């Protein structure tokens, strides 16, 4: 047992580094966006249904969260704005109604920075991805 474990404290440096990476890259995304992004990062080719089951979310909530990671975010039928452009969706060759979700090149860059942060390494930040997509504006 290490000294920090025996005294009851936890090494939060990797988590703090992770939040710094995400805030610098994306602004202030909701925690659920982080969960979904990291699920896609962990399981490339995951379906929305699989995300919903693993994170105990409704399919509608997953769909909205996935939408917030696209290049264009549709807030409603009349409004859209640029998104962070972190994912690609592909039709499942077996079940053509289903879509498989992958990180695109920008998403992979951010995933690399996230992995570095969690490993306690010096983080090489990707180009800023900051786009104010997390709150709908009138």
C-alpha positions in Angstrom: 0.0 0.0 0.0 1.4 3.4 -0.9 1.5 6.3 1.4 -1.4 8.1 -0.3 -3.6 5.0 -0.1 -2.8 4.3 3.6 -3.7 7.9 4.5 -7.0 7.6 2.7 -6.3 10.2 0.0 -6.6 9.4 -3.7 -4.3 10.5 -6.5 -6.6 12.8 -8.5 -3.9 14.1 -10.8 -4.9 12.0 -13.8 -8.6 13.0 -13.4 -7.7 16.6 -13.0 -5.5 16.4 -16.1 -8.4 14.7 -18.0 -10.8 17.5 -17.1 -8.2 20.1 -18.1 -7.8 18.4 -21.5 -11.6 18.2 -22.1 -12.2 21.8 -21.0 -9.3 23.2 -23.2 -10.5 21.1 -26.2 -14.3 21.4 -25.8 -15.2 24.1 -23.4 -17.6 22.9 -20.7 -19.3 19.7 -22.1 -21.9 18.1 -19.9 -20.6 15.0 -18.1 -22.9 12.7 -20.2 -21.1 13.9 -23.4 -17.8 12.9 -21.8 -19.2 9.5 -20.9 -20.5 8.9 -24.4 -17.2 10.1 -26.0 -15.2 7.9 -23.8 -17.5 4.9 -24.5 -16.9 5.4 -28.2 -13.2 5.8 -27.5 -13.2 2.5 -25.6 -15.4 0.6 -28.0 -15.0 1.8 -31.6 -17.9 0.7 -33.7 -20.3 0.7 -30.8 -24.0 1.2 -31.6 -26.4 3.7 -29.9 -28.3 0.9 -28.4 -25.1 -0.5 -26.8 -24.2 2.9 -25.4 -27.7 3.3 -24.0 -27.4 -0.1 -22.2 -23.9 0.4 -20.9 -24.6 4.0 -19.6 -28.2 3.3 -18.5 -29.6 6.0 -20.7 -32.6 6.2 -22.9 -32.0 5.8 -26.7 -33.3 9.4 -27.2 -30.8 10.8 -24.8 -28.0 8.9 -26.5 -29.2 10.1 -29.9 -29.1 13.7 -28.7 -25.7 13.3 -27.1 -24.3 11.6 -30.3 -25.7 14.6 -32.2 -23.7 17.0 -30.1 -20.5 15.3 -31.2 -21.2 15.7 -34.9 -19.9 18.4 -37.2 -23.3 20.1 -37.3 -25.5 20.1 -34.2 -29.2 20.4 -34.9 -31.0 21.9 -31.9 -34.3 21.8 -33.6 -35.7 21.9 -37.1 -34.9 25.6 -37.6 -31.6 26.0 -35.8 -28.2 24.3 -36.3 -24.7 25.3 -35.5 -21.2 23.9 -35.9 -20.3 21.0 -33.6 -16.9 19.7 -32.5 -16.8 17.1 -35.4 -15.5 14.2 -33.3 -17.3 11.1 -34.7 -18.3 9.3 -37.8 -21.3 7.1 -38.1 -21.5 4.1 -40.5 -24.4 1.9 -41.4 -24.0 -1.5 -39.8 -23.6 -4.0 -42.7 -25.6 -6.7 -40.8 -28.4 -4.6 -39.5 -28.9 -1.8 -42.0 -31.1 0.3 -39.7 -28.4 0.4 -37.1 -25.4 2.8 -37.1 -22.0 2.1 -35.8 -20.1 5.0 -34.2 -16.4 5.6 -34.5 -14.1 8.5 -33.6 -12.9 10.4 -36.7 -9.4 11.9 -37.0 -10.2 14.9 -34.7 -11.8 12.5 -32.2 -8.8 10.3 -32.3 -6.5 13.3 -31.6 -8.6 14.2 -28.6 -8.7 10.5 -27.5 -4.9 10.5 -27.6 -4.7 13.5 -25.3 -7.2 11.9 -23.0 -5.2 8.7 -22.8 -2.0 10.7 -22.1 -3.8 12.6 -19.3 -5.1 9.4 -17.7 -1.7 7.8 -17.9 -0.1 10.8 -16.1 2.0 11.6 -19.1 2.7 15.1 -20.5 -0.3 15.9 -22.7 0.1 16.9 -26.4 -3.1 18.9 -27.0 -4.8 18.7 -30.4 -5.8 21.8 -32.2 -8.5 23.6 -30.1 -11.9 22.1 -30.9 -13.8 24.6 -28.8 -17.2 25.2 -30.2 -20.0 26.5 -28.1 -22.3 23.6 -28.8 -23.3 22.6 -25.3 -26.1 25.1 -24.8 -28.8 26.1 -27.2 -28.9 29.8 -27.8 -32.0 31.8 -28.8 
